[in-house]
Amino acid sequence: MRSLLRSSVRFFALIFLICSLSSCSAGMTSGLETFKSGDGRYGFFYPIGWTRIAVKDGPELVFHDLINSDETLSLVISDVSDDIELKKIGSPLEVGERLMNNLLAPDGGDRKAELIDANARDVDGRTFYDIEYLIHLSERDRHELATVVVDHGYLYTFAAGTNDVRWKNVEDLFKRVINSFNFFI
């Protein structure tokens, strides 16, 4: 009887340990779902509970939170010359300023933007520029994170944003999402 009790206790202790370790290992992908492009070229993680929406004549992909529709994720893919490398376009700061001035807050518009940070990182031989913005809108401020990369004649701009009030709650999540963008081929 004692031996049966010991083996039962060991069994349940082992199950508890396995469950504890598996929940700890989720780390990077905890709270995230996987997206992979139809052609298998690229993929990323996006928050659980977000939904993809179709935007005519807009970004390649747009996702938004069902509860807080102000929280968005988008991917814009632009043609560039096959021989263009990201470093030839400019430094992280220069590319960040160009995006800010041409797309986020063009002259004459009602938006103002601040470039908060711009850095380069290398992943599997590709250079990514990670850029952070604060965008001042008439009704509120908005925080945006983006990563920019060139691959096989295309410029990919992957961005996540929310209103500035929610930023502290989702900053770490958005950084994991932005850093998850990668190529498979």
C-alpha positions, -999 to 999 in steps of 0.1 A, spaced: 0 0 0 28 24 9 46 17 -23 14 24 -43 10 57 -24 47 67 -31 44 59 -68 11 79 -70 28 109 -53 58 106 -76 35 104 -106 15 135 -97 47 154 -88 62 145 -122 30 157 -140 31 190 -120 67 195 -129 61 188 -166 32 212 -167 52 239 -148 81 236 -172 60 237 -203 42 268 -192 75 286 -186 89 277 -220 62 295 -238 79 329 -230 84 345 -264 52 332 -279 29 334 -249 -3 351 -258 5 351 -295 -7 333 -326 13 324 -357 8 340 -392 27 326 -422 23 341 -457 6 320 -483 38 316 -503 57 306 -472 82 335 -476 76 353 -443 58 350 -410 53 366 -376 33 363 -344 3 385 -336 -18 387 -303 -44 361 -296 -79 376 -301 -69 399 -330 -85 395 -363 -73 402 -399 -92 427 -418 -92 435 -455 -82 470 -466 -87 479 -502 -57 497 -518 -39 497 -484 -13 476 -466 -7 439 -476 -20 428 -442 -39 445 -413 -48 430 -380 -66 447 -351 -77 440 -316 -114 431 -315 -118 449 -281 -96 479 -287 -97 486 -324 -72 513 -320 -45 486 -316 -33 476 -350 -7 456 -368 1 462 -405 25 450 -432 33 472 -462 53 457 -490 69 480 -516 89 473 -547 125 483 -547 154 475 -571 167 439 -568 202 453 -559 191 476 -531 201 468 -496 186 485 -465 220 501 -457 221 517 -491 187 534 -484 202 550 -452 209 545 -416 182 535 -391 178 571 -382 176 583 -418 151 556 -428 130 564 -396 129 601 -405 120 593 -441 91 571 -430 80 597 -405 81 626 -429 66 608 -459 40 585 -444 33 591 -407 33 629 -406 37 645 -440 41 683 -443 8 701 -443 -11 673 -425 -27 675 -391 -3 649 -376 30 656 -359 54 628 -352 85 623 -331 112 597 -338 119 582 -304 144 554 -313 160 538 -343 183 507 -343 197 481 -366 197 443 -358 208 414 -379 188 382 -381 200 353 -403 220 375 -425 193 402 -430 195 437 -416 163 449 -398 158 485 -387 136 488 -356 120 523 -353 98 538 -326 75 568 -330 51 590 -310 25 604 -333 5 635 -321 -31 634 -335 -57 661 -328 -77 638 -304 -49 618 -288 -13 606 -291 -4 573 -307 27 551 -302 41 531 -331 68 504 -334 80 493 -369 106 471 -384 119 477 -419 138 451 -440 147 446 -477 144 411 -492 146 400 -529 135 434 -544 109 443 -518 109 467 -488 88 453 -459 75 477 -433 59 458 -404 43 481 -378 23 478 -346 6 507 -328 -19 519 -302 -30 550 -284 -5 564 -259 -27 557 -229 -25 519 -236 12 519 -246 26 509 -212 2 479 -211 12 465 -245 48 478 -251 65 445 -243 39 425 -263 43 448 -293 81 445 -292 78 407 -292 54 409 -322 77 433 -342 108 412 -334 90 381 -346 88 391 -382 111 369 -402 117 351 -435 117 314 -441 131 313 -477 
